[in-house]
Amino acid sequence: MVGEDKAELGGLLEILPPVEFCCIYGSKLHPNNKDETSMTDYIIGVSDPRQWHSENLKLNKDHYASCLIRLGGARMITDIANDIGVGVHFNPFVSCNNKMVKYGVVRMHDLIEDILGWERFYLSGRLQKPVNILMDNLDIKNVNSVNLKAATSAALLLLPSKFTEEDLYAKICSLSYTGDLRMLFAEDKNKVNKIVQGQFHLFEEMYKPFLEEYEAKNLLRFSLAGDKQVNIFQDCGLSAASTLVSSLPSSIRSEMAMKLGDKRILDDSGRVRQQVVIGSKEQAAECMKRLVRRKVMFSSTRQAVAGLLTAGAVHGVRYVANKMHKAWKSWV
């Protein structure tokens, strides 16, 4: 585990109804994070959010905005999350073990769908960065390997023929921020670099299997530079780019096919599958980048609106103010 003791981090689970999945993400994983005012961020996966919120309201009514309790309770909480947001309800500023936490609750089906397909590219983006998994009844860590390989492929499409290992992780990290409106006014402009530099070895551990796989396929070549930095060289040819595109989620490939064209081919197992027709690596990269940006912009905007509706006036203003304060410090 990174940072705080695992038992302490898992203390939140002791006061909540049973969950299928729980992980910690965000700035609290940074080993040099000494900011005692920042919240610890959790993703909670449950089989039935409405039933779970109904039980949690009996146990921890103070975690929710009073207006939600008065107006509709668990039904309204889940309706806002699904119809306005992207399926996640966040409870911020929850006191646990004398620390502030924020936890987001999502249906397991929706979490897995986003991990595998980037349907909303919201929680999948968070799971492309280092996380501490505290509960994993459905082996989400293994399922997430599809997400990590897709993120590797997407980043490689966007990178030039030569780059550093740090460049790669920064590009992966930036995928889920591309198009996020909060980055314009409510996020630290150095956020990506801070995440990568602070958790570099965790990124190495996460992405090593996929880099080794692409090296074995002669798509990548590694060279140790004099400053101990690893330089990476990639094949930028059409065949290599097609291989990278083939590892992107089906939703991205389908949308790319509508814009660039497609053809049917037989894969190694004898099954017919769709292959996007690309004219160059640059063309594929630009098309993919636009699609990802649009998904992130749409999802982040929807979730921001849902968050303001469900956090309550006081917590909503407090949360935005904290974000803007961090952004201001990074700019000045």
Phi and psi in degrees as GROMACS dihedral restraints (atoms count N, CA, C in turn):
[ dihedral_restraints ]
;  ai    aj    ak    al  type     phi  dphi    fc
    3     4     5     6     1  -109.4    20    10
    4     5     6     7     1   142.1    20    10
    6     7     8     9     1    75.8    20    10
    7     8     9    10     1  -122.8    20    10
    9    10    11    12     1   -68.3    20    10
   10    11    12    13     1   162.1    20    10
   12    13    14    15     1   -63.1    20    10
   13    14    15    16     1   141.3    20    10
   15    16    17    18     1   -59.9    20    10
   16    17    18    19     1   -41.0    20    10
   18    19    20    21     1   -61.6    20    10
   19    20    21    22     1   -39.1    20    10
   21    22    23    24     1   -68.0    20    10
   22    23    24    25     1   -43.4    20    10
   24    25    26    27     1   -64.5    20    10
   25    26    27    28     1   -34.6    20    10
   27    28    29    30     1   -82.0    20    10
   28    29    30    31     1     2.8    20    10
   30    31    32    33     1   -60.4    20    10
   31    32    33    34     1   -29.8    20    10
   33    34    35    36     1   -60.6    20    10
   34    35    36    37     1   -39.1    20    10
   36    37    38    39     1   -63.2    20    10
   37    38    39    40     1   -24.1    20    10
   39    40    41    42     1   -71.9    20    10
   40    41    42    43     1   -21.8    20    10
   42    43    44    45     1  -106.0    20    10
   43    44    45    46     1    -2.0    20    10
   45    46    47    48     1  -103.0    20    10
   46    47    48    49     1   160.4    20    10
   48    49    50    51     1   -60.5    20    10
   49    50    51    52     1   162.3    20    10
   51    52    53    54     1   -56.7    20    10
   52    53    54    55     1   143.7    20    10
   54    55    56    57     1  -128.0    20    10
   55    56    57    58     1   161.0    20    10
   57    58    59    60     1   -91.5    20    10
   58    59    60    61     1   -30.0    20    10
   60    61    62    63     1  -149.1    20    10
   61    62    63    64     1   143.8    20    10
   63    64    65    66     1  -153.0    20    10
   64    65    66    67     1   131.5    20    10
   66    67    68    69     1  -142.5    20    10
   67    68    69    70     1   160.7    20    10
   69    70    71    72     1  -109.7    20    10
   70    71    72    73     1   136.6    20    10
   72    73    74    75     1  -136.1    20    10
   73    74    75    76     1   172.3    20    10
   75    76    77    78     1    96.0    20    10
   76    77    78    79     1  -164.6    20    10
   78    79    80    81     1   -64.5    20    10
   79    80    81    82     1   -23.5    20    10
   81    82    83    84     1   -66.0    20    10
   82    83    84    85     1   -17.0    20    10
   84    85    86    87     1   -81.3    20    10
   85    86    87    88     1   -13.1    20    10
   87    88    89    90     1   -68.3    20    10
   88    89    90    91     1   121.3    20    10
   90    91    92    93     1   -62.5    20    10
   91    92    93    94     1   -22.0    20    10
   93    94    95    96     1  -101.3    20    10
   94    95    96    97     1    12.5    20    10
   96    97    98    99     1   -76.5    20    10
   97    98    99   100     1   109.5    20    10
   99   100   101   102     1  -107.7    20    10
  100   101   102   103     1     8.0    20    10
  102   103   104   105     1   -77.4    20    10
  103   104   105   106     1   102.7    20    10
  105   106   107   108     1   -73.5    20    10
  106   107   108   109     1   -12.5    20    10
  108   109   110   111     1   -87.8    20    10
  109   110   111   112     1   -15.1    20    10
  111   112   113   114     1   -76.8    20    10
  112   113   114   115     1   147.4    20    10
  114   115   116   117     1   -84.1    20    10
  115   116   117   118     1   151.0    20    10
  117   118   119   120     1   -88.2    20    10
  118   119   120   121     1   126.7    20    10
  120   121   122   123     1   -99.2    20    10
  121   122   123   124     1   130.0    20    10
  123   124   125   126     1  -120.8    20    10
  124   125   126   127     1   145.7    20    10
  126   127   128   129     1  -110.5    20    10
  127   128   129   130     1   124.8    20    10
  129   130   131   132     1  -113.6    20    10
  130   131   132   133     1   123.4    20    10
  132   133   134   135     1  -106.1    20    10
  133   134   135   136     1   129.7    20    10
  135   136   137   138     1  -133.6    20    10
  136   137   138   139     1   158.3    20    10
  138   139   140   141     1   -75.3    20    10
  139   140   141   142     1   -36.1    20    10
  141   142   143   144     1  -137.2    20    10
  142   143   144   145     1    95.3    20    10
  144   145   146   147     1   -56.9    20    10
  145   146   147   148     1   -40.6    20    10
  147   148   149   150     1   -63.2    20    10
  148   149   150   151     1   -46.2    20    10
  150   151   152   153     1   -64.1    20    10
  151   152   153   154     1   -40.1    20    10
  153   154   155   156     1   -64.7    20    10
  154   155   156   157     1   -45.2    20    10
  156   157   158   159     1   -64.8    20    10
  157   158   159   160     1   -35.5    20    10
  159   160   161   162     1   -60.5    20    10
  160   161   162   163     1   -43.2    20    10
  162   163   164   165     1   -70.0    20    10
  163   164   165   166     1   -39.0    20    10
  165   166   167   168     1   -69.5    20    10
  166   167   168   169     1   -30.8    20    10
  168   169   170   171     1   -64.0    20    10
  169   170   171   172     1   -31.5    20    10
  171   172   173   174     1   -72.8    20    10
  172   173   174   175     1   -34.2    20    10
  174   175   176   177     1   -88.2    20    10
  175   176   177   178     1   -39.5    20    10
  177   178   179   180     1  -138.1    20    10
  178   179   180   181     1    59.4    20    10
  180   181   182   183     1   -59.4    20    10
  181   182   183   184     1   -29.2    20    10
  183   184   185   186     1   -72.4    20    10
  184   185   186   187     1    -8.8    20    10
  186   187   188   189     1   -75.2    20    10
  187   188   189   190     1   -17.4    20    10
  189   190   191   192     1  -108.3    20    10
  190   191   192   193     1   154.1    20    10
  192   193   194   195     1   -65.3    20    10
  193   194   195   196     1   137.5    20    10
  195   196   197   198     1   -60.9    20    10
  196   197   198   199     1   -32.6    20    10
  198   199   200   201     1   -64.0    20    10
  199   200   201   202     1   -34.5    20    10
  201   202   203   204     1   -66.8    20    10
  202   203   204   205     1   -39.2    20    10
  204   205   206   207     1   -66.2    20    10
  205   206   207   208     1   -41.8    20    10
  207   208   209   210     1   -70.0    20    10
  208   209   210   211     1   -38.8    20    10
  210   211   212   213     1   -88.8    20    10
  211   212   213   214     1   -23.5    20    10
  213   214   215   216     1  -174.9    20    10
  214   215   216   217     1    -8.7    20    10
  216   217   218   219     1    60.5    20    10
  217   218   219   220     1  -139.4    20    10
  219   220   221   222     1   -60.9    20    10
  220   221   222   223     1   -36.8    20    10
  222   223   224   225     1   -62.1    20    10
  223   224   225   226     1   -47.9    20    10
  225   226   227   228     1   -66.5    20    10
  226   227   228   229     1   -39.3    20    10
  228   229   230   231     1   -57.5    20    10
  229   230   231   232     1   -48.4    20    10
  231   232   233   234     1   -73.8    20    10
  232   233   234   235     1   -34.3    20    10
  234   235   236   237     1   -64.6    20    10
  235   236   237   238     1   -43.1    20    10
  237   238   239   240     1   -64.7    20    10
  238   239   240   241     1   -42.8    20    10
  240   241   242   243     1   -60.7    20    10
  241   242   243   244     1   -41.7    20    10
  243   244   245   246     1   -84.0    20    10
  244   245   246   247     1   -40.6    20    10
  246   247   248   249     1   -89.0    20    10
  247   248   249   250     1   -29.4    20    10
  249   250   251   252     1  -107.8    20    10
  250   251   252   253     1   -45.2    20    10
  252   253   254   255     1   -87.3    20    10
  253   254   255   256     1  -154.4    20    10
  255   256   257   258     1  -117.2    20    10
  256   257   258   259     1    34.3    20    10
  258   259   260   261     1    90.4    20    10
  259   260   261   262     1     6.9    20    10
  261   262   263   264     1  -121.4    20    10
  262   263   264   265     1   131.5    20    10
  264   265   266   267     1  -109.3    20    10
  265   266   267   268     1   126.2    20    10
  267   268   269   270     1  -105.5    20    10
  268   269   270   271     1   134.6    20    10
  270   271   272   273     1  -108.5    20    10
  271   272   273   274     1   105.2    20    10
  273   274   275   276     1   -93.3    20    10
  274   275   276   277     1   166.7    20    10
  276   277   278   279     1    56.1    20    10
  277   278   279   280     1    44.0    20    10
  279   280   281   282     1   -94.5    20    10
  280   281   282   283     1   129.1    20    10
  282   283   284   285     1   -85.7    20    10
  283   284   285   286     1   125.2    20    10
  285   286   287   288     1  -146.5    20    10
  286   287   288   289     1   123.0    20    10
  288   289   290   291     1    54.4    20    10
  289   290   291   292     1    40.9    20    10
  291   292   293   294     1    63.7    20    10
  292   293   294   295     1    22.8    20    10
  294   295   296   297     1  -130.0    20    10
  295   296   297   298     1   157.2    20    10
  297   298   299   300     1   -92.0    20    10
  298   299   300   301     1   132.3    20    10
  300   301   302   303     1  -129.0    20    10
  301   302   303   304     1   160.5    20    10
  303   304   305   306     1  -131.9    20    10
  304   305   306   307     1   127.8    20    10
  306   307   308   309     1  -128.1    20    10
  307   308   309   310     1   136.9    20    10
  309   310   311   312     1  -107.8    20    10
  310   311   312   313     1   132.2    20    10
  312   313   314   315     1  -108.4    20    10
  313   314   315   316     1   129.2    20    10
  315   316   317   318     1  -137.6    20    10
  316   317   318   319     1   148.9    20    10
  318   319   320   321     1   -68.3    20    10
  319   320   321   322     1   136.5    20    10
  321   322   323   324     1   -58.3    20    10
  322   323   324   325     1   -39.2    20    10
  324   325   326   327     1   -59.0    20    10
  325   326   327   328     1   -43.4    20    10
  327   328   329   330     1   -68.0    20    10
  328   329   330   331     1   -37.5    20    10
  330   331   332   333     1   -62.9    20    10
  331   332   333   334     1   -48.0    20    10
  333   334   335   336     1   -64.9    20    10
  334   335   336   337     1   -40.2    20    10
  336   337   338   339     1   -60.6    20    10
  337   338   339   340     1   -40.7    20    10
  339   340   341   342     1   -72.6    20    10
  340   341   342   343     1   -36.5    20    10
  342   343   344   345     1   -62.8    20    10
  343   344   345   346     1   -45.5    20    10
  345   346   347   348     1   -81.8    20    10
  346   347   348   349     1   -33.7    20    10
  348   349   350   351     1  -116.3    20    10
  349   350   351   352     1    -6.5    20    10
  351   352   353   354     1    53.2    20    10
  352   353   354   355     1    37.0    20    10
  354   355   356   357     1   -59.3    20    10
  355   356   357   358     1   -40.6    20    10
  357   358   359   360     1  -117.3    20    10
  358   359   360   361     1   -15.1    20    10
  360   361   362   363     1    49.2    20    10
  361   362   363   364     1    52.1    20    10
  363   364   365   366     1  -117.0    20    10
  364   365   366   367     1   -72.2    20    10
  366   367   368   369     1   -71.2    20    10
  367   368   369   370     1   -29.8    20    10
  369   370   371   372     1   -59.7    20    10
  370   371   372   373     1   -36.3    20    10
  372   373   374   375     1   -65.7    20    10
  373   374   375   376     1   -37.7    20    10
  375   376   377   378     1   -68.1    20    10
  376   377   378   379     1   -33.6    20    10
  378   379   380   381     1   -83.0    20    10
  379   380   381   382     1     0.8    20    10
  381   382   383   384     1   -85.1    20    10
  382   383   384   385     1    -7.5    20    10
  384   385   386   387     1  -109.5    20    10
  385   386   387   388     1   165.0    20    10
  387   388   389   390     1   -58.2    20    10
  388   389   390   391     1   136.6    20    10
  390   391   392   393     1  -136.2    20    10
  391   392   393   394     1   159.0    20    10
  393   394   395   396     1  -107.4    20    10
  394   395   396   397     1   114.0    20    10
  396   397   398   399     1   -89.4    20    10
  397   398   399   400     1   123.8    20    10
  399   400   401   402     1  -104.1    20    10
  400   401   402   403     1   -26.3    20    10
  402   403   404   405     1  -146.2    20    10
  403   404   405   406     1   132.4    20    10
  405   406   407   408     1  -151.9    20    10
  406   407   408   409     1    73.0    20    10
  408   409   410   411     1   -72.4    20    10
  409   410   411   412     1   -21.9    20    10
  411   412   413   414     1  -111.7    20    10
  412   413   414   415     1    17.3    20    10
  414   415   416   417     1    56.8    20    10
  415   416   417   418     1    47.8    20    10
  417   418   419   420     1   -64.2    20    10
  418   419   420   421     1   -29.6    20    10
  420   421   422   423     1   -57.2    20    10
  421   422   423   424     1   -41.8    20    10
  423   424   425   426     1   -71.9    20    10
  424   425   426   427     1   -42.3    20    10
  426   427   428   429     1   -58.9    20    10
  427   428   429   430     1   -36.9    20    10
  429   430   431   432     1   -67.8    20    10
  430   431   432   433     1   -13.6    20    10
  432   433   434   435     1   -61.5    20    10
  433   434   435   436     1   -30.8    20    10
  435   436   437   438     1   -64.4    20    10
  436   437   438   439     1   -41.2    20    10
  438   439   440   441     1   -64.5    20    10
  439   440   441   442     1   -42.2    20    10
  441   442   443   444     1   -67.4    20    10
  442   443   444   445     1   -39.5    20    10
  444   445   446   447     1   -66.3    20    10
  445   446   447   448     1   -40.6    20    10
  447   448   449   450     1   -63.5    20    10
  448   449   450   451     1   -39.9    20    10
  450   451   452   453     1   -64.8    20    10
  451   452   453   454     1   -39.3    20    10
  453   454   455   456     1   -60.8    20    10
  454   455   456   457     1   -46.3    20    10
  456   457   458   459     1   -64.0    20    10
  457   458   459   460     1   -43.3    20    10
  459   460   461   462     1   -62.2    20    10
  460   461   462   463     1   -43.5    20    10
  462   463   464   465     1   -65.1    20    10
  463   464   465   466     1   -41.1    20    10
  465   466   467   468     1   -64.0    20    10
  466   467   468   469     1   -36.7    20    10
  468   469   470   471     1   -60.4    20    10
  469   470   471   472     1   -34.6    20    10
  471   472   473   474     1   -86.4    20    10
  472   473   474   475     1   -11.8    20    10
  474   475   476   477     1   -96.6    20    10
  475   476   477   478     1   156.3    20    10
  477   478   479   480     1   -76.4    20    10
  478   479   480   481     1  -171.4    20    10
  480   481   482   483     1   -69.9    20    10
  481   482   483   484     1   -25.2    20    10
  483   484   485   486     1  -131.9    20    10
  484   485   486   487     1   134.4    20    10
  486   487   488   489     1  -160.8    20    10
  487   488   489   490     1   172.5    20    10
  489   490   491   492     1   -99.8    20    10
  490   491   492   493     1   165.9    20    10
  492   493   494   495     1   -61.9    20    10
  493   494   495   496     1   -37.4    20    10
  495   496   497   498     1   -65.5    20    10
  496   497   498   499     1   -38.1    20    10
  498   499   500   501     1   -58.8    20    10
  499   500   501   502     1   -41.3    20    10
  501   502   503   504     1   -62.2    20    10
  502   503   504   505     1   -48.5    20    10
  504   505   506   507     1   -68.0    20    10
  505   506   507   508     1   -33.7    20    10
  507   508   509   510     1   -65.2    20    10
  508   509   510   511     1   -39.0    20    10
  510   511   512   513     1   -67.8    20    10
  511   512   513   514     1   -41.6    20    10
  513   514   515   516     1   -60.2    20    10
  514   515   516   517     1   -47.2    20    10
  516   517   518   519     1   -61.9    20    10
  517   518   519   520     1   -35.4    20    10
  519   520   521   522     1   -77.0    20    10
  520   521   522   523     1   -15.2    20    10
  522   523   524   525     1   -54.1    20    10
  523   524   525   526     1   -46.8    20    10
  525   526   527   528     1   -80.0    20    10
  526   527   528   529     1    -3.8    20    10
  528   529   530   531     1  -102.7    20    10
  529   530   531   532     1   -11.6    20    10
  531   532   533   534     1   -66.6    20    10
  532   533   534   535     1   114.7    20    10
  534   535   536   537     1    93.3    20    10
  535   536   537   538     1    -6.4    20    10
  537   538   539   540     1   -72.9    20    10
  538   539   540   541     1   115.4    20    10
  540   541   542   543     1   -62.1    20    10
  541   542   543   544     1   -25.1    20    10
  543   544   545   546     1   -63.7    20    10
  544   545   546   547     1   -25.7    20    10
  546   547   548   549     1   -67.0    20    10
  547   548   549   550     1   -16.6    20    10
  549   550   551   552     1   -78.1    20    10
  550   551   552   553     1   -29.7    20    10
  552   553   554   555     1  -144.7    20    10
  553   554   555   556     1   -11.9    20    10
  555   556   557   558     1  -130.5    20    10
  556   557   558   559     1    22.4    20    10
  558   559   560   561     1  -138.4    20    10
  559   560   561   562     1   152.0    20    10
  561   562   563   564     1   -61.7    20    10
  562   563   564   565     1   123.6    20    10
  564   565   566   567     1   -67.3    20    10
  565   566   567   568     1   -17.2    20    10
  567   568   569   570     1   -99.0    20    10
  568   569   570   571     1    16.5    20    10
  570   571   572   573     1   -57.7    20    10
  571   572   573   574     1   -47.8    20    10
  573   574   575   576     1   -61.5    20    10
  574   575   576   577     1   -47.6    20    10
  576   577   578   579     1   -62.8    20    10
  577   578   579   580     1   -38.0    20    10
  579   580   581   582     1   -66.4    20    10
  580   581   582   583     1   -40.7    20    10
  582   583   584   585     1   -62.5    20    10
  583   584   585   586     1   -48.5    20    10
  585   586   587   588     1   -68.1    20    10
  586   587   588   589     1   -47.2    20    10
  588   589   590   591     1   -66.8    20    10
  589   590   591   592     1   -35.9    20    10
  591   592   593   594     1   -76.1    20    10
  592   593   594   595     1   -22.4    20    10
  594   595   596   597     1  -129.1    20    10
  595   596   597   598     1    30.7    20    10
  597   598   599   600     1   -54.4    20    10
  598   599   600   601     1   -45.4    20    10
  600   601   602   603     1   -69.3    20    10
  601   602   603   604     1   -28.1    20    10
  603   604   605   606     1   -70.0    20    10
  604   605   606   607     1   -39.5    20    10
  606   607   608   609     1   -62.3    20    10
  607   608   609   610     1   -43.0    20    10
  609   610   611   612     1   -55.9    20    10
  610   611   612   613     1   -46.3    20    10
  612   613   614   615     1   -65.0    20    10
  613   614   615   616     1   -39.4    20    10
  615   616   617   618     1   -67.1    20    10
  616   617   618   619     1   -42.9    20    10
  618   619   620   621     1  -102.2    20    10
  619   620   621   622     1    -2.9    20    10
  621   622   623   624     1   -55.2    20    10
  622   623   624   625     1   -45.3    20    10
  624   625   626   627     1   -59.7    20    10
  625   626   627   628     1   -35.0    20    10
  627   628   629   630     1   -79.4    20    10
  628   629   630   631     1   -33.3    20    10
  630   631   632   633     1   -67.4    20    10
  631   632   633   634     1   -39.7    20    10
  633   634   635   636     1   -66.3    20    10
  634   635   636   637     1   -37.5    20    10
  636   637   638   639     1   -63.3    20    10
  637   638   639   640     1   -44.0    20    10
  639   640   641   642     1   -73.1    20    10
  640   641   642   643     1   -28.4    20    10
  642   643   644   645     1   -67.0    20    10
  643   644   645   646     1   -41.2    20    10
  645   646   647   648     1   -64.2    20    10
  646   647   648   649     1   -28.0    20    10
  648   649   650   651     1   -88.5    20    10
  649   650   651   652     1     5.7    20    10
  651   652   653   654     1    64.2    20    10
  652   653   654   655     1    24.9    20    10
  654   655   656   657     1   -86.2    20    10
  655   656   657   658     1   -25.3    20    10
  657   658   659   660     1  -130.1    20    10
  658   659   660   661     1   151.6    20    10
  660   661   662   663     1  -138.9    20    10
  661   662   663   664     1   137.1    20    10
  663   664   665   666     1  -111.0    20    10
  664   665   666   667     1   143.6    20    10
  666   667   668   669     1  -143.7    20    10
  667   668   669   670     1   130.0    20    10
  669   670   671   672     1   -83.3    20    10
  670   671   672   673     1   121.5    20    10
  672   673   674   675     1   -82.5    20    10
  673   674   675   676     1   170.0    20    10
  675   676   677   678     1   -62.6    20    10
  676   677   678   679     1   -29.5    20    10
  678   679   680   681     1   -90.3    20    10
  679   680   681   682     1    19.1    20    10
  681   682   683   684     1    70.5    20    10
  682   683   684   685     1     4.7    20    10
  684   685   686   687     1   -79.9    20    10
  685   686   687   688     1   139.4    20    10
  687   688   689   690     1   -90.6    20    10
  688   689   690   691     1   120.2    20    10
  690   691   692   693     1   -90.1    20    10
  691   692   693   694     1   140.3    20    10
  693   694   695   696     1  -119.9    20    10
  694   695   696   697     1   132.9    20    10
  696   697   698   699     1  -114.2    20    10
  697   698   699   700     1   133.3    20    10
  699   700   701   702     1  -123.3    20    10
  700   701   702   703     1   151.0    20    10
  702   703   704   705     1   -74.2    20    10
  703   704   705   706     1   120.0    20    10
  705   706   707   708     1  -102.4    20    10
  706   707   708   709     1    14.4    20    10
  708   709   710   711     1   -71.0    20    10
  709   710   711   712     1   170.2    20    10
  711   712   713   714     1   -64.9    20    10
  712   713   714   715     1   -40.8    20    10
  714   715   716   717     1   -64.7    20    10
  715   716   717   718     1   -42.0    20    10
  717   718   719   720     1   -64.4    20    10
  718   719   720   721     1   -42.6    20    10
  720   721   722   723     1   -63.3    20    10
  721   722   723   724     1   -39.3    20    10
  723   724   725   726     1   -63.0    20    10
  724   725   726   727     1   -37.6    20    10
  726   727   728   729     1   -63.5    20    10
  727   728   729   730     1   -41.6    20    10
  729   730   731   732     1   -64.8    20    10
  730   731   732   733     1   -43.4    20    10
  732   733   734   735     1   -61.7    20    10
  733   734   735   736     1   -36.1    20    10
  735   736   737   738     1   -65.7    20    10
  736   737   738   739     1   -19.2    20    10
  738   739   740   741     1   -93.5    20    10
  739   740   741   742     1     0.0    20    10
  741   742   743   744     1   -75.6    20    10
  742   743   744   745     1   155.7    20    10
  744   745   746   747     1   -59.6    20    10
  745   746   747   748     1   154.2    20    10
  747   748   749   750     1   -59.6    20    10
  748   749   750   751     1   -35.5    20    10
  750   751   752   753     1   -65.0    20    10
  751   752   753   754     1   -38.4    20    10
  753   754   755   756     1   -70.1    20    10
  754   755   756   757     1   -44.9    20    10
  756   757   758   759     1   -61.5    20    10
  757   758   759   760     1   -40.7    20    10
  759   760   761   762     1   -63.8    20    10
  760   761   762   763     1   -41.8    20    10
  762   763   764   765     1   -70.2    20    10
  763   764   765   766     1   -36.3    20    10
  765   766   767   768     1   -64.3    20    10
  766   767   768   769     1   -39.1    20    10
  768   769   770   771     1   -63.1    20    10
  769   770   771   772     1   -37.4    20    10
  771   772   773   774     1   -65.5    20    10
  772   773   774   775     1   -29.9    20    10
  774   775   776   777     1   -91.0    20    10
  775   776   777   778     1   -35.8    20    10
  777   778   779   780     1  -107.9    20    10
  778   779   780   781     1   -15.5    20    10
  780   781   782   783     1   100.2    20    10
  781   782   783   784     1   162.3    20    10
  783   784   785   786     1  -150.3    20    10
  784   785   786   787     1   170.1    20    10
  786   787   788   789     1  -146.3    20    10
  787   788   789   790     1   160.4    20    10
  789   790   791   792     1   -98.8    20    10
  790   791   792   793     1   132.4    20    10
  792   793   794   795     1  -133.8    20    10
  793   794   795   796     1   162.2    20    10
  795   796   797   798     1   -93.0    20    10
  796   797   798   799     1   126.7    20    10
  798   799   800   801     1   -85.7    20    10
  799   800   801   802     1  -176.1    20    10
  801   802   803   804     1   -63.0    20    10
  802   803   804   805     1   -23.8    20    10
  804   805   806   807     1   -91.7    20    10
  805   806   807   808     1     1.4    20    10
  807   808   809   810     1    88.7    20    10
  808   809   810   811     1     4.7    20    10
  810   811   812   813     1   -89.9    20    10
  811   812   813   814     1   147.7    20    10
  813   814   815   816     1   -82.8    20    10
  814   815   816   817     1   130.4    20    10
  816   817   818   819     1  -139.3    20    10
  817   818   819   820     1   163.4    20    10
  819   820   821   822     1   -83.6    20    10
  820   821   822   823     1   135.2    20    10
  822   823   824   825     1  -123.1    20    10
  823   824   825   826     1   127.7    20    10
  825   826   827   828     1   -71.7    20    10
  826   827   828   829     1   134.1    20    10
  828   829   830   831     1   -89.8    20    10
  829   830   831   832     1   117.7    20    10
  831   832   833   834     1  -120.7    20    10
  832   833   834   835     1   148.6    20    10
  834   835   836   837     1   -91.7    20    10
  835   836   837   838     1   -24.0    20    10
  837   838   839   840     1  -165.7    20    10
  838   839   840   841     1   163.0    20    10
  840   841   842   843     1   -60.7    20    10
  841   842   843   844     1   -40.3    20    10
  843   844   845   846     1   -63.8    20    10
  844   845   846   847     1   -39.3    20    10
  846   847   848   849     1   -64.8    20    10
  847   848   849   850     1   -44.8    20    10
  849   850   851   852     1   -63.1    20    10
  850   851   852   853     1   -42.3    20    10
  852   853   854   855     1   -63.2    20    10
  853   854   855   856     1   -43.7    20    10
  855   856   857   858     1   -66.2    20    10
  856   857   858   859     1   -42.1    20    10
  858   859   860   861     1   -63.2    20    10
  859   860   861   862     1   -47.3    20    10
  861   862   863   864     1   -62.5    20    10
  862   863   864   865     1   -42.1    20    10
  864   865   866   867     1   -60.2    20    10
  865   866   867   868     1   -42.1    20    10
  867   868   869   870     1   -64.2    20    10
  868   869   870   871     1   -40.5    20    10
  870   871   872   873     1   -65.9    20    10
  871   872   873   874     1   -43.8    20    10
  873   874   875   876     1   -65.1    20    10
  874   875   876   877     1   -43.1    20    10
  876   877   878   879     1   -58.7    20    10
  877   878   879   880     1   -43.2    20    10
  879   880   881   882     1   -65.1    20    10
  880   881   882   883     1   -41.7    20    10
  882   883   884   885     1   -62.4    20    10
  883   884   885   886     1   -45.2    20    10
  885   886   887   888     1   -65.6    20    10
  886   887   888   889     1   -43.4    20    10
  888   889   890   891     1   -61.1    20    10
  889   890   891   892     1   -45.6    20    10
  891   892   893   894     1   -63.9    20    10
  892   893   894   895     1   -48.9    20    10
  894   895   896   897     1   -67.9    20    10
  895   896   897   898     1   -44.1    20    10
  897   898   899   900     1   -65.7    20    10
  898   899   900   901     1   -35.2    20    10
  900   901   902   903     1   -68.6    20    10
  901   902   903   904     1   -46.2    20    10
  903   904   905   906     1   -60.4    20    10
  904   905   906   907     1   -43.8    20    10
  906   907   908   909     1   -69.3    20    10
  907   908   909   910     1   -35.1    20    10
  909   910   911   912     1   -62.8    20    10
  910   911   912   913     1   -42.7    20    10
  912   913   914   915     1   -64.8    20    10
  913   914   915   916     1   -45.9    20    10
  915   916   917   918     1   -61.4    20    10
  916   917   918   919     1   -38.8    20    10
  918   919   920   921     1   -63.5    20    10
  919   920   921   922     1   -40.9    20    10
  921   922   923   924     1   -66.8    20    10
  922   923   924   925     1   -33.9    20    10
  924   925   926   927     1   -72.5    20    10
  925   926   927   928     1   -34.0    20    10
  927   928   929   930     1   -98.8    20    10
  928   929   930   931     1   -18.7    20    10
  930   931   932   933     1   -78.7    20    10
  931   932   933   934     1   -19.3    20    10
  933   934   935   936     1    88.2    20    10
  934   935   936   937     1   156.6    20    10
  936   937   938   939     1   -58.9    20    10
  937   938   939   940     1   -48.2    20    10
  939   940   941   942     1   -65.9    20    10
  940   941   942   943     1   -50.3    20    10
  942   943   944   945     1   -67.4    20    10
  943   944   945   946     1   -35.6    20    10
  945   946   947   948     1   -62.9    20    10
  946   947   948   949     1   -48.0    20    10
  948   949   950   951     1   -64.5    20    10
  949   950   951   952     1   -41.2    20    10
  951   952   953   954     1   -62.8    20    10
  952   953   954   955     1   -42.6    20    10
  954   955   956   957     1   -65.6    20    10
  955   956   957   958     1   -47.5    20    10
  957   958   959   960     1   -62.6    20    10
  958   959   960   961     1   -40.3    20    10
  960   961   962   963     1   -62.7    20    10
  961   962   963   964     1   -41.1    20    10
  963   964   965   966     1   -62.3    20    10
  964   965   966   967     1   -43.6    20    10
  966   967   968   969     1   -63.2    20    10
  967   968   969   970     1   -44.9    20    10
  969   970   971   972     1   -68.0    20    10
  970   971   972   973     1   -32.2    20    10
  972   973   974   975     1   -64.4    20    10
  973   974   975   976     1   -43.3    20    10
  975   976   977   978     1   -63.7    20    10
  976   977   978   979     1   -41.2    20    10
  978   979   980   981     1   -63.2    20    10
  979   980   981   982     1   -43.0    20    10
  981   982   983   984     1   -61.9    20    10
  982   983   984   985     1   -43.8    20    10
  984   985   986   987     1   -62.1    20    10
  985   986   987   988     1   -37.0    20    10
  987   988   989   990     1   -70.0    20    10
  988   989   990   991     1   -29.4    20    10
  990   991   992   993     1   -82.0    20    10
  991   992   993   994     1   -31.3    20    10
